[in-house]
Amino acid sequence: MTGANPAHIGANAPTVKPRPAFAQTDLVALSRYFSLLMMRNITSDGYVIEDPTSPGVFSAPGCVIAAPSYPANTPGVDQDYVFNWVRDGAITAIEIALAGLLPVPGGVLPSLVDYVNFAALCQANAKNSDTVTLGHACFTITGEVRPWSEQNDGPAIQSIAILTLFDQLDGATQTIAKQLVQANLAYLLEVYQNKTTNLWEEYEGYSFFARAVQLRFFREISTNTIGIAVPVGVADAISWLESQLATHWNGQLYVSILDAADQAGYDANIDIVSSVCYGGIEPTDTKLLATAAILRRQWADPSSSNYYPVNGADAANGLGPLLGRYPGDHYDGDVAAPVAGGHPWALCTANFAEFQYRLANAIDSSGAIALDQFSEPFFAELGLGASSSAADASAALRASSDAMLRAIVYHSDHYELSEQFDGTVGYEKSVRNLTWSYASFLSAVRARAAAPAAKSKPRNSRGPKS
């Protein structure tokens, strides 16, 4: 202390605010680690998972479990997630395909070969069942049909995944993959106008998310380069879905599900924004932006009855907000003890961040901000308006999304991601190591870098492998 300025000692010392560690996080570098954590939930010949309810029964290769949590190993949770959901598996396979993993000689990625073969096993078992359809949502770790609901976004997003990963398969598996997609295509052409169980598995009706994912699949299959013939009905399906998605607008927001049982507090629903990440909805849709403004406000505005207190503490550190599913949510992993208002989810927050990155990318590309009477509230929350430049808008959107991803990191358990975070104190809740939590973070980081996206042209230009 020799020579120290007396004015800077003791009570006279200036206040110094340390820079928090989360502000130094390299999101791209961390995403590579999250990729490894995600891969722990994907089985192979050499890495198997035992069925917690059937000792001695082990997984088939290529099974993507939703999470390794079940009641006996996760206190406070009464749900078993050691199953393969078609949607979750497809979203995960997309991230594997776009992760830049090193293939074996010939350009083949074994984990994707396993995924396609497991998907084919599940589809075959669904076909052979008298009780389910090809829209069946959930299977055991051995590929058997599990009693569950029919969710017709599943075959669509599974087919999108296969189009994305096709060129990383060997020739024999490419044949299986084409058969999978062809069966899904035929099924979806029969049912796309029907009701289905929605993304959150709570209501049956006309789901915005399911329609958006089906629309994206029909668009992509109509220009496929893997040799799948395009039935004449595909063009009609595209037109019909485009027109029906517009009917979800109620004058203030896009409604999540139409013609379903009464669902108080179901809107604004994050699945509308998720439709940008996984479906055929553009981030520049100004009615989508109106919906997004309500979504953010309902959990980030202290005056909202649905406000998550954790977002106030996070905002003081330049983080967040964390977002949930919908304002009337009550699920926290324990169905027997519902919680009014629910909690924020990692995947919901990451999906919103990805949507904003995609919007920033679109603004960078066009040089224009999609500003009208519908989108004005969304941009106003970011300090943007008619006088803002495209560069200002892009920068604000990217900074906002970065803060959301950093909130996920900050509230993680040593970087492991659960399904939810406590809306008051921020600690992780519900099942641990949710596969979709990791996949959604990876997808958002790719959008952040404007990297090749799952909704880009499928990477299948090299043709079959021998």
C-alpha positions in Angstrom: 0.0 0.0 0.0 3.1 2.3 0.0 2.4 5.4 -2.0 -1.4 4.7 -2.2 -3.6 7.7 -2.5 -5.3 8.2 0.9 -8.4 9.4 -0.8 -8.8 5.9 -2.3 -8.5 3.9 1.0 -11.2 2.5 3.3 -14.5 4.4 3.3 -13.1 6.7 0.7 -12.5 4.0 -1.9 -14.5 4.4 -5.1 -17.2 1.9 -5.7 -16.2 -0.7 -8.3 -18.7 -3.0 -9.8 -17.0 -6.2 -11.0 -17.8 -7.4 -14.5 -19.9 -10.5 -14.0 -18.6 -13.7 -15.6 -21.7 -14.2 -17.7 -21.0 -11.0 -19.6 -17.8 -12.7 -20.8 -19.4 -15.8 -22.1 -18.5 -16.7 -25.7 -21.9 -18.0 -26.9 -20.5 -19.7 -30.0 -17.8 -21.6 -28.0 -20.4 -22.5 -25.3 -22.7 -23.9 -28.0 -20.1 -26.5 -28.9 -20.1 -27.6 -25.3 -23.9 -27.7 -25.3 -23.7 -29.9 -28.4 -21.8 -32.5 -26.3 -24.3 -32.3 -23.5 -27.1 -32.8 -25.9 -25.4 -35.9 -27.4 -25.6 -37.6 -24.0 -29.3 -38.1 -24.7 -28.8 -39.9 -28.0 -28.2 -43.7 -28.0 -26.0 -45.8 -30.2 -24.7 -49.4 -30.4 -22.0 -48.5 -27.8 -24.1 -46.1 -25.6 -27.3 -47.4 -24.3 -29.9 -46.3 -21.8 -31.9 -48.6 -19.6 -35.7 -48.2 -19.3 -36.2 -47.0 -15.8 -39.6 -48.7 -15.6 -38.4 -52.0 -17.2 -35.0 -53.1 -15.7 -33.0 -55.1 -18.3 -34.6 -53.4 -21.3 -32.1 -51.2 -23.1 -32.4 -48.6 -25.9 -32.1 -49.3 -29.6 -29.5 -47.1 -31.5 -30.7 -43.7 -32.6 -33.2 -43.1 -29.8 -33.3 -39.5 -28.8 -34.7 -39.3 -25.3 -36.4 -36.1 -24.2 -34.5 -36.1 -20.9 -32.9 -38.6 -18.5 -35.4 -37.6 -15.8 -38.0 -39.8 -14.2 -39.7 -39.5 -10.8 -37.3 -41.9 -9.0 -34.2 -39.8 -9.9 -35.7 -36.3 -10.0 -37.3 -35.1 -6.7 -40.3 -32.9 -7.2 -41.0 -34.3 -10.7 -43.8 -36.8 -11.3 -43.2 -37.2 -15.1 -41.1 -39.7 -17.0 -39.2 -38.2 -19.9 -37.2 -41.3 -20.8 -39.1 -41.7 -24.1 -38.6 -40.7 -27.7 -40.8 -37.8 -28.9 -40.9 -37.6 -32.7 -40.7 -33.8 -32.6 -37.9 -33.5 -30.1 -35.9 -36.2 -31.9 -36.3 -34.4 -35.3 -35.3 -31.0 -33.8 -32.2 -32.7 -32.3 -31.3 -34.4 -35.5 -31.4 -31.1 -37.4 -28.8 -29.7 -34.9 -26.6 -32.8 -35.3 -26.7 -32.4 -39.1 -25.8 -28.7 -38.9 -23.2 -28.9 -36.2 -20.3 -29.6 -38.5 -19.3 -32.8 -36.8 -16.6 -34.9 -38.4 -18.0 -37.8 -40.4 -16.5 -41.2 -41.0 -14.8 -41.9 -44.4 -17.4 -41.3 -47.1 -19.0 -38.3 -45.4 -21.4 -40.4 -43.3 -22.4 -39.4 -39.8 -23.2 -42.5 -37.8 -25.4 -40.8 -35.3 -27.7 -39.7 -38.1 -27.7 -43.2 -39.6 -28.9 -44.4 -36.3 -31.5 -41.7 -36.0 -33.0 -42.6 -39.4 -33.1 -46.3 -38.6 -34.8 -45.7 -35.2 -37.3 -43.3 -36.8 -38.1 -46.1 -39.4 -38.5 -48.6 -36.6 -41.0 -46.3 -34.8 -42.9 -45.6 -38.1 -43.2 -49.3 -38.8 -44.5 -50.0 -35.4 -47.1 -47.2 -35.8 -48.1 -48.6 -39.2 -48.6 -52.0 -37.6 -50.7 -50.7 -34.7 -54.5 -50.8 -34.7 -54.7 -47.8 -32.3 -52.4 -45.1 -33.6 -51.5 -43.2 -36.8 -48.3 -42.0 -38.4 -48.8 -38.9 -36.4 -48.2 -40.7 -33.1 -46.0 -38.5 -31.0 -44.1 -40.8 -28.5 -42.3 -44.1 -28.5 -40.4 -46.2 -26.0 -36.6 -46.4 -26.1 -36.9 -49.6 -28.0 -39.2 -48.0 -30.6 -42.4 -49.4 -29.4 -45.7 -47.4 -29.4 -46.3 -45.7 -26.1 -49.9 -44.7 -25.3 -49.9 -41.0 -26.1 -51.5 -38.5 -28.4 -51.4 -38.0 -32.2 -49.6 -34.8 -33.1 -49.4 -34.1 -36.9 -46.5 -31.6 -36.7 -44.3 -34.7 -35.9 -44.2 -36.3 -39.4 -43.6 -32.9 -41.0 -40.7 -31.9 -38.8 -39.2 -35.4 -39.0 -39.3 -35.1 -42.8 -37.7 -31.7 -42.6 -34.9 -33.2 -40.5 -34.4 -36.0 -43.0 -34.2 -33.5 -45.9 -31.6 -31.6 -43.9 -29.4 -34.5 -43.0 -29.9 -36.7 -46.2 -26.4 -36.1 -47.6 -24.8 -37.4 -44.4 -26.2 -40.9 -44.8 -24.9 -43.9 -46.6 -26.7 -45.2 -49.6 -28.7 -47.9 -47.8 -29.9 -45.5 -45.2 -30.8 -42.9 -47.8 -33.2 -45.5 -49.3 -34.8 -45.9 -45.8 -34.9 -42.2 -45.4 -36.7 -41.6 -48.6 -39.3 -44.3 -47.7 -39.8 -42.5 -44.4 -40.5 -39.2 -46.0 -42.7 -40.7 -48.7 -44.9 -42.3 -46.0 -45.1 -39.1 -44.0 -45.9 -37.1 -47.1 -48.8 -39.5 -48.1 -50.1 -39.3 -44.5 -49.9 -35.6 -44.2 -51.7 -35.0 -47.5 -54.6 -37.0 -45.9 -54.7 -35.1 -42.6 -53.4 -31.6 -42.9 -56.9 -30.1 -42.9 -57.8 -32.0 -39.7 -57.5 -31.1 -36.0 -54.5 -32.4 -34.1 -53.1 -32.3 -30.6 -51.0 -29.2 -30.2 -47.4 -28.7 -29.4 -47.9 -28.6 -25.6 -50.0 -31.8 -25.7 -52.9 -30.1 -24.0 -55.6 -29.4 -26.6 -56.9 -30.8 -29.8 -57.8 -28.3 -32.4 -56.4 -26.3 -35.4 -52.8 -25.6 -34.2 -50.9 -22.6 -35.6 -47.6 -24.4 -34.9 -48.7 -27.7 -36.6 -50.0 -25.8 -39.6 -46.8 -23.8 -39.9 -44.5 -26.8 -39.7 -46.7 -28.7 -42.3 -46.5 -25.6 -44.6 -42.8 -25.6 -44.4 -42.5 -29.3 -45.1 -44.8 -29.1 -48.1 -42.8 -26.1 -49.5 -39.5 -28.0 -49.0 -40.7 -31.3 -50.5 -42.1 -29.4 -53.5 -38.5 -28.5 -54.5 -36.7 -31.6 -53.1 -33.6 -32.9 -54.9 -33.5 -36.4 -53.4 -35.8 -38.0 -56.0 -39.2 -37.9 -54.2 -42.0 -37.4 -56.6 -44.2 -34.4 -55.7 -48.0 -35.3 -55.7 -50.3 -32.7 -57.3 -52.0 -32.2 -53.9 -48.9 -30.5 -52.4 -49.5 -27.2 -54.2 -53.1 -27.2 -53.0 -51.9 -28.0 -49.4 -49.5 -25.0 -49.5 -52.2 -22.6 -50.6 -54.8 -24.0 -48.1 -52.4 -23.8 -45.1 -51.3 -20.3 -46.0 -54.9 -19.1 -46.0 -55.8 -21.0 -42.8 -52.8 -19.6 -40.9 -54.2 -16.1 -41.6 -57.4 -17.0 -39.8 -55.6 -17.3 -36.5 -55.3 -13.5 -36.4 -57.8 -12.1 -33.9 -57.0 -8.4 -34.4 -54.4 -8.3 -31.7 -52.3 -11.5 -32.0 -52.1 -14.9 -33.6 -54.1 -17.4 -31.6 -52.3 -20.6 -30.8 -55.2 -23.0 -31.4 -58.6 -22.7 -33.0 -61.8 -24.7 -32.4 -60.5 -26.3 -29.2 -61.9 -26.6 -25.7 -62.0 -23.4 -23.7 -58.4 -22.4 -22.9 -58.3 -19.3 -20.7 -54.9 -17.8 -20.6 -53.6 -19.7 -23.6 -52.6 -16.6 -25.6 -50.2 -15.0 -26.3 -48.5 -18.4 -26.7 -44.8 -18.8 -27.5 -45.5 -21.5 -30.0 -46.3 -18.7 -32.5 -42.7 -17.5 -32.3 -41.5 -21.1 -32.4 -43.2 -21.4 -35.8 -40.5 -19.1 -37.1 -37.8 -21.4 -35.9 -39.4 -24.7 -37.1 -42.2 -23.7 -39.4 -42.9 -21.7 -42.5 -43.5 -18.3 -40.8 -41.3 -15.4 -41.7 -39.9 -13.2 -38.9 -40.9 -10.1 -40.8 -44.6 -10.9 -40.6 -45.8 -7.8 -38.8 -48.8 -9.6 -37.2 -46.2 -12.0 -35.8 -44.3 -9.0 -34.4 -47.5 -7.8 -32.8 -47.8 -11.2 -31.1 -44.2 -11.2 -30.1 -44.6 -7.8 -28.4 -47.4 -9.1 -26.2 -45.3 -12.2 -25.4 -42.4 -10.3 -24.2 -44.4 -7.8 -22.3 -46.5 -10.3 -20.4 -43.4 -11.7 -18.7 -41.0 -8.8 -18.7 -43.2 -5.9 -17.8 -43.5 -5.4 -14.0 -47.0 -4.1 -14.4 -48.2 -7.4 -16.0 -50.0 -9.9 -13.8 -47.9 -12.6 -15.5 -44.6 -10.9 -14.7 -41.7 -13.2 -13.7 -39.9 -11.5 -10.8 -36.6 -13.1 -11.9 -36.7 -10.9 -15.0 -36.4 -7.8 -12.8 -33.3 -9.0 -11.1 -31.8 -10.1 -14.4 -32.6 -6.8 -16.1 -30.4 -5.0 -13.5 -27.5 -7.2 -14.8 -28.3 -6.7 -18.5 -29.8 -10.1 -18.8 -33.0 -11.6 -20.1 -35.9 -11.6 -20.1 -36.7 -15.3 -19.6 -39.9 -16.4 -21.3 -42.5 -19.1 -20.7 -45.1 -21.0 -22.8 -48.3 -19.0 -22.2 -49.7 -16.9 -19.3 -52.2 -19.5 -18.0 -49.5 -22.2 -17.7 -49.4 -24.3 -14.6 -47.0 -27.1 -15.4 -43.6 -27.3 -13.6 -42.8 -31.0 -14.0 -45.2 -32.1 -11.3 -48.7 -32.5 -12.6 -49.9 -33.3 -9.1 -48.9 -29.9 -7.8 -49.8 -27.2 -10.5 -48.3 -23.7 -10.2 -50.5 -20.8 -11.4 -48.6 -18.9 -14.1 -46.0 -21.5 -14.7 -42.3 -20.7 -15.1 -39.9 -19.6 -17.9 -38.5 -22.3 -20.1 -35.0 -22.4 -21.6 -36.3 -23.5 -25.1 -39.0 -20.8 -25.1 -36.4 -18.1 -24.4 -34.0 -19.5 -26.9 -36.7 -19.7 -29.6 -37.6 -16.0 -29.0 -33.9 -15.1 -29.3 -33.6 -17.1 -32.5 -36.7 -15.3 -34.0 -35.1 -12.0 -33.2 -31.7 -13.0 -34.8 -33.6 -14.1 -37.9 -35.4 -10.8 -38.0 -32.1 -9.0 -37.7 -30.7 -11.1 -40.6 -33.7 -10.2 -42.7 -33.3 -6.5 -42.0 -29.6 -6.8 -42.8 -30.5 -8.5 -46.1 -33.3 -6.1 -47.2 -32.0 -2.9 -45.6 -35.6 -2.2 -44.4 -37.5 -2.5 -41.2 -41.0 -4.1 -41.3 -42.7 -1.2 -39.5 -46.4 -0.7 -39.6 -49.3 -0.3 -37.2 -49.0 -3.9 -36.1 -45.2 -4.1 -35.5 -44.7 -0.6 -34.0 -45.2 -1.8 -30.4 -42.6 -4.6 -30.9 -39.9 -2.2 -32.2 -40.9 0.5 -29.7 -39.9 -1.9 -26.8 -36.4 -2.0 -28.3 -36.3 1.8 -28.6 -36.8 1.7 -32.4 -39.2 3.7 -34.5 -39.7 5.4 -37.9 -36.5 7.3 -37.6 -34.4 4.2 -36.8 -32.0 2.9 -39.4 -31.8 -0.7 -40.4 -28.4 -1.0 -38.8 -29.8 0.3 -35.5 -32.6 -2.2 -35.6 -30.3 -5.1 -36.4 -28.0 -4.1 -33.6 -30.8 -3.8 -31.1 -32.3 -7.1 -32.0 -29.0 -8.9 -31.7 -28.2 -7.3 -28.3 -31.7 -8.2 -27.0 -31.3 -11.9 -28.1 -27.8 -12.1 -26.7 -29.2 -10.9 -23.3 -31.7 -13.7 -23.4 -29.2 -16.4 -24.2 -26.9 -15.1 -21.5 -29.8 -15.4 -19.0 -30.1 -19.0 -19.9 -26.4 -19.5 -19.3 -26.5 -17.6 -16.0 -29.4 -19.7 -14.6 -28.0 -23.0 -15.8 -26.6 -25.5 -13.4 -22.9 -25.5 -14.3 -24.1 -25.1 -18.0 -26.5 -28.1 -17.8 -30.0 -27.0 -18.9 -33.2 -28.2 -17.3 -36.6 -27.7 -18.9 -37.6 -24.7 -16.8 -36.3 -22.0 -14.4 -38.1 -20.8 -11.3 -39.9 -17.6 -12.3 -39.1 -15.9 -8.9 -35.6 -16.9 -8.0 -34.3 -18.3 -11.3 -33.1 -21.7 -10.1 -33.6 -24.7 -12.5 -36.9 -26.5 -12.2 -38.6 -29.6 -13.7 -36.7 -32.2 -15.5 -32.9 -31.9 -15.9 -30.9 -32.0 -19.1 -33.8 -31.5 -21.5 -32.6 -32.3 -25.0 -34.7 -29.7 -26.6 -33.2 -27.0 -24.3 -29.8 -27.7 -25.8 -31.1 -28.0 -29.3 -32.9 -24.6 -29.1 -29.8 -22.9 -27.8 -27.7 -24.3 -30.7 -30.3 -23.3 -33.3 -30.4 -19.7 -31.9 -26.6 -19.4 -32.0 -26.6 -20.5 -35.6 -29.1 -17.9 -36.4 -27.0 -15.3 -34.5 -24.1 -16.0 -36.9 -26.5 -16.1 -39.9 -25.1 -19.6 -40.4 -26.8 -22.2 -42.6 -30.2 -22.8 -41.1 -32.4 -25.8 -40.9 -34.9 -23.9 -43.1 -32.4 -23.3 -45.8 -32.2 -25.6 -48.9 -31.5 -29.1 -47.7 -27.9 -30.2 -47.9 -28.4 -33.0 -50.2 -26.7 -32.0 -53.4 -24.0 -34.7 -53.5 -26.5 -37.5 -54.1 -26.6 -41.1 -52.8 -23.5 -42.7 -51.4 -22.4 -46.2 -52.3 
